[in-house]
Amino acid sequence: MNVLVVDDSNVFREAARLLIEDEGHSAEGVSTPEAALARLKESKFDAVLLDLHLGGNSGLALLPSILKVNPNQPVVVISARGTIKAAVQAIQLGAIDFLEKPFTRDQFRTVFTRALRFGELGRKIENLEEQVKESRAQQPDPIINFETPAMKAVMDVLKRAAKSPASVLLLGESGTGKTVAARALHAQSHLANKPFVTVSCPSLSNELLESQLFGHVRGAFTGAIRDHWGKVKAADGGTLFLDEIGDLPLAIQPKLLRLLQEREYERVGETVTRLADVRIVAASNRDLNERVAKGAFREDLFYRLNVITVHMPPLRERPRDVLRFAEHYLLHASGRCSRKIKGFTPEAEELLRQYPWPGNLRELYNSIERSVILSSGEYVGASDLPLEIRRRVTNRDEGALDPRAGAMISLERLEELHIRRVLESCSSLSEATEVLGIDQATLYRKRKKMGLTEKPAEEPSQVAEAGTA
């Protein structure tokens, strides 16, 4: 907890600082209203101790300005000449408590504990507001109750791991829902009511990423015009989610290792060692063993992260979940676009099931949003889906995929697609029968059923014989 002491007495500021540090927290002091507002604009403080009389200025006059900078800021008003009227005024203006000088250590501890609780509540509110902003700007989180056995197994591991403080490493292709899994892990853990803070490791330069992660002090580098508390501080007591950890620069990796092992860190440009009570959850779409072998990722850091590892299966291996995700995204996209879309036609559902979704959940969401925008009816039809989906599933383009074993189609349909593809690839019926492992009479009957009874010019006699067999 970081406290700002606003008092015109040097003796009291120093005494308060020592008292706060004895309680295991940090503090700094200022003597004027101008200095107080400047520090509050530069940095976040968990609480403010505000003297009622600041030389020729009034602490009560400063209080509304403090709350304007941060509406959730816990402020405790203190005074050596306190009155009931002043205390009531302070509470009415937004202070959480009033403390009369001189006070005992026990009295201070009681008020300080109250300020700590208010500070935690304020951080929760800010965290929730940030999550709401993110949810409005991004696609919705998919549902986490899965039908595919592979995903049920994943969620079972996460549920068991949630109750422990161990680090968790989430691996899988881009767009498989690693962030969703991390949030689910946090929500089911003992830290559920604490902050969940995300850091995107490949998004910034080394210097800016280190500052974003650990914070910095004013003057630490060009552009550092004020002190800054990083994401580690913001996640204090909760979960720090490091997205795409495989792209974390080598220069920062030793500092992250220290955070994992010792729970210690320093802000950029500062020599003060600080403690961090955070749980680390990391995710990567890269092969970290390969990154270690290439020297791009520290082996000791990999082992510290790799306490509990979960592999997120790609969407193509979760066919039963595809339609449930699609319906969830359809509801969200319809609301955003003010459309009343009831669902998908059977043909569209079949395409959604069969398409392999190389872009996983992100591609699925983008496809559904596009279809909702372009659909002219109450249901999204096959023609509303992106052309690439229709081409690959129906095998009409030259680079189409073969039908996959395990696809959500009948054996009869799978056999038909396979026979058609083999016939397209073979130069004669005899070659096709060898590939398929059936005789020509059987192939003829199957071709007839499929409407492919035309006779190839190179084998008329063989087809005729097959027809009389």
N, C-alpha and C positions, 0 to 999 in steps of 0.2 A: 504494500500500500504506500502511495506517495502523497505527502501532505504539504500544502502551502500554508505557512504561518505569516499572517499579515498583522504586524504590530510595530509601533514606532519605538519600542524599547529593545535595544540590542541585547540587554540582559535576559529579557523574557524570551526573545526569539531563540537565543542559544539554549536556554533551559528547556524550552519546548522541543527543540530539535533533539537534544540528548534524551529526553523522556520518550519521545516517539521512537527513536532508534533503539532504546532499551526494550521496547515492545516488539522489536523485530521488523520495523518499517523504516522508510526513509522520509526526510523532510528538508525543506529549504525555506528561507525567510526573506521577506521584503518589508519595507517600512512605509511605503506610500501607496495610495490608491492607483496611481499611474503605473507603478512597477507591478502591482498585483494584476491589473488587467492585461498588461503586456505579457506576463508569464503565463496567464491562463489562456491567452490566444496562441502562445507558442507551444504549450505542452498540456497534456491532460493530467489532472490531479484527482486522486480518489476522495480527497476531503480538503476543506479550507477552514483554518482557524482564523477568525476575523475579529480584531479588537474593535470595541464599540467607539473608542476615541483614538483617532490617528492624528495626533498633533492638533492642527486647526481643522481637520476634516472629520466627518462622521462616518463610522462604519455602516450605519443603517442606510446612509445615502449611497454607499458603494455596493450594498447587497443586491439591489435590482440589476445593476450593471454586470455583476458577476453571473447572475442567473440568466442574463441575456446572452452571455458568451456560451454558457452551458446550462440549459434548463434543468438538467438532472444532477447538477453539482451539489453535493452535501456540504452545507456551511454551518459551522458552529460559531456563534457569536460569544465573545469573552469580554469581561470588563471588571475593573477593580472598583467601579462605582455603579454597580448594577442596581436596577430597580425593577419592580414587578412590571411597571409600565413599559420600560425598555425591553424586557424579556418578551412581553406580549407583542410589542411592535415588531421585534425581530422574527418571531414565529409567523406573524401575519404577512411579513414581507418575503417569507420563504425559507428562513433558517430552520434547521431540524432540531436545534437545541440551543440552550443558553447556559454558559458556565461562568460562575463568578470567581474572580481572583481574590485571594489565593485559594487554590484548590488542592486537595490531596491526590495522591497517585491513584487511589481507588475511585475517586470521583472522576478523574480524567479517564481512567480505563473504561468506566461505564459509558461515558459519553462517546469515547473513541470507538467502542464496540458498536454503538448505535450508528455512528457515522460510517463504519465499515459495512454494516448491513445495508444502509442506504446506497453506498457506493456500488455494492454488488448488484442491487436492484437496478441502479442506473445503467450499469454495463449490460445487464440482461435486456433492458429496453432498447439500448443502442444496437445490440447484436440482433435482436428481433427486427428492428427497423431496417438494418442492413440486409438481412435475409429476405425481407419483403421486397426491397428494391431489386435484389438479385433475381428473385422469382418472377418479378414483372418483366425484367429485361431478358431473361433466358427462357429456354423451354422448360416445361414442368417436369418435376421429378416423376419418373414412372412408378407405378405401384410396386410394392416390394413383396407381395404375396404371390409367389411363383408356382407354376404347375410343373415345369420341367424338372426332373429329378436332379440334374446337375446344379441348377440354381437353388433348389431346396437344400442340397448339401452345403453349398456356399453360405447360405443364410444361417444354417445350423452352426457352422464353424464361427461365423461372426457373432451369433448370439452367445455362444459359450465364451468367446474371447472378450466380449464386451465388459464382463464383470471384472476382468483383470486389468492391471495397469500396463500390461505388456504392449510393446510397439507392434503394429500390424502393417504388413506390406501387401498391397493390392496390385496384382499384375493382370494384364490383359490388353487386348487391342484397343485402339482409340475408339471411344464411344460405346463401350460395353457397360457403362454404368458404375464406374469405380467411385466417382464422387457420391453417387446415390448410396452405394454400399458404405462409404465412410460416414455419411450422415446417419444411416440406419444403425451403424455400430455405435456412434455417439449417443443416439436417441435411446438405445437399449442399455447404456452403461450407467454407472453411478455418477457420471458427469453430465447427465442429460440436461440439468438445469444450469450448466455452466456454458461459457462461450464455445462456439465452434468456428474456428478461424482458418481460412484457406490462403495458402501462398502458392502461386503458379511459378514454378522454378525456372522455366525457360523464357519468361516474359520480359526480363529486364537485363541490363548490363550487370557485371559482377558487383560494381560499387553500389548501384541502386538496389540490387537484389539484397545485398548484405544489409543495407540501410532499412529496407522494407522488412526484413526478417528480424534484425536485432535492434534497430533504431540507431539514431546518431545524435551527437551534440552539435550545437551551433559552431560553425567554422570548421567542421570535420573535413569538408571537401567543398569545392566550388558549387555554390547554390544552396549550401546548408545554412540558411539564414536564421534558423531557429532550432531548438531542441526538438527531437522527434522520438516518440516511443514506438517501437516496432510491433510486428505481429506476435512475437513471443510474449510481450507484455500484455497485448490485447487478449491473448488466449490463456492468460494466467488462471490456473485452476481448472481449465477445460481441455479441449482437444485442438491441436495444431495439425492441420491437414496439408501435407506437402505434395502438391500435384505435379506429376511428371518429374519425380525425384531423379530419374536417370539422366536428366539434362542439367542437374545442379553443377555449377562450375567447380573445378577442382580446388580453387583457392578458398572456397567457402566450406568445403566438406570437413576439414578438421574442426572448424568451429561448431558445425552441426554435431559432429561426433562428441565433442565436449559437452554440448547441451544434453545429448542422450545419456552420456555416462555420468557426468558430474552434476547435471542440472544447473550449470553455470554459464554465464555469457557476459560480454561487455558490449555496450553500444559503440558504434564506429566513432573514433576520436576520443574515447573515454577510457580511463584505466580502472574505474570502479567496477568490481565484480558483483554481479547481481544473480540472484537465485530465481529459477523458473520452475513453477509447478505445472507442467504441461504433459499431456499424453501425445505422443507422436504417432500419426497415421500417415503412411506414404503410399503413393501410387505411381506406376510407370507402365508405359506401353512398350518399353524397350527390354531386351534381354540383359539383365543386370550382370549375370555371370559372364556374358560376352564383353560387357563394358569393363568389368574388372580385369578380364584377360588382356584387354587392349590398354589398360592403364588409365582409362577415362573415369573410373570410379574406384574409390578406396575400398579395399577388401574388408578392413576392420569396420568401416561404416556400413557396408553391406550386411555383415554378420550382426551388427547391432540392430539394424532395421528388420532383419529377417528372423525375428522371433516367431511370429505367426504369419504365414504366407497364405494368401487366398488367390486362386487363379479364377478370374471372371471369364466364363465361356462366351464366345462370340454369339451373336444373335442367330446365325445360321445353324447353331447346334441347340437352339432353344425354340423349335418351331411352335410348340404349344403356347409359348409366351407372346409370340408375335401379334396375334389378333388382339390379345388383351391390352398390349401396349398401344396398338393402333387405335383401338376404341377409346382408350384413355386420352391419347393425343387428339383424336377427333373431337372429343368433348371440349378440350381446352382450346383448340384452334377455332372451333365453331363459335365459342364465346368471344374470343378475341376479334373475330371477323364479323360478329353480329349475324351469323348465319344459323338457320335451323336445320342442321343436317342430322338425320335420324340414324344413319349407319352406312354400311357398305352393301353393295349388291353381292350375290353369291360369286359372280365372276371376279369381282374385285377382291373378295376374301381369298379366293383360290390363288390369285396372283401374289397377294401379300404372303401367303403361306409358302409358296414355292420359290420366291425370289431369295437369293442367298444373303442379301444385305451386307455387302462388304464394308459399308460405313457404319454399320450397327445402329444404335439407337438414334444417333444424330441424323443419319440418312433417313431413317424411318420417320422421325418427326418432321424433317423438311419436306419429305414426300407427302405426308398427310396434310401439312399446312398448305402446300401448293394445290393439292387436290380439292381441299375445302374451298379455296379461293376460286378455282376454275369450275367447280361443279355447278351445274345449272338446275339440278333437281334436289329432291329431298334425300337422295342416297348418293354416295360416291360410287361411280361405276368404274369399270375397267378402263374405259377411255379417258377418265379423269386422272388416272395415275400416270407418272412420268413415262415417256416412251421407252427409256432404257429398261424399265421393269418389264414392260410388255414384250419387248424384243427378246430379252434374255430368257424369260420363262417359256415363251413359245418357240424358242430356237429358230427364229426367223432371220437373225443376222449371222454373218459369217463367223463372228467370234463368240457365238452363243455357248452357254454352258451345257454339258450333257446333263440329263436328269440324274439327280443325286439319290443314292441309296439312303433311305430314311426320310425322304421328302414326304410331305403330307399329301400324298396322292395314292390312288388305288394301285394294286398290282397290275391290273389290266392296263391302266393308263401308263404306268411305268414301262411295261412290256412294249406297248405300242410306240412310245417315244424312243425306246432303245432300238427296236426293229427299224423304224424310219431312219434313224441316224446311221445304223449299220448299212442299210440299203443305199443311202446317199454316199457312203464312203467306199463301198465295194464296186468293182468294175463289172461283176457278173453275179447271177443268182447262186451259182455253185460256190463262189467265194463267200457270199453272204451266209449260206447254209453252214459252211465250215466254221465261220466266226461264231454263229449263233448256236451251233451244236445240234441242229435239227435237220430232218430230211427235206427235200424240195417239196413234197406233197404237203407237209405240215406248213412250210413257209407259204405255199400257194394259198392254203385256206386262211391263214392269218392275214395275208395281203388282201385277199378278197373281202374279208371282214372289215379291213381298214379302208377299202375303196381303192386299192392299188393293184388292179388286175390287168393293167396294160402289159403286153408281152414285149420283153426286150428284144431288139432286133437280132442280137448275137446268139440267142438261145431259143428259137421258136420251137424246135422239136422237143427239147427238154421240158418246156412248159406244157406242151400238148400232152406229152407222156404223163407228166405230173397231174394234169387235169383228169386223165382217165384212170389214174391209180386208185 
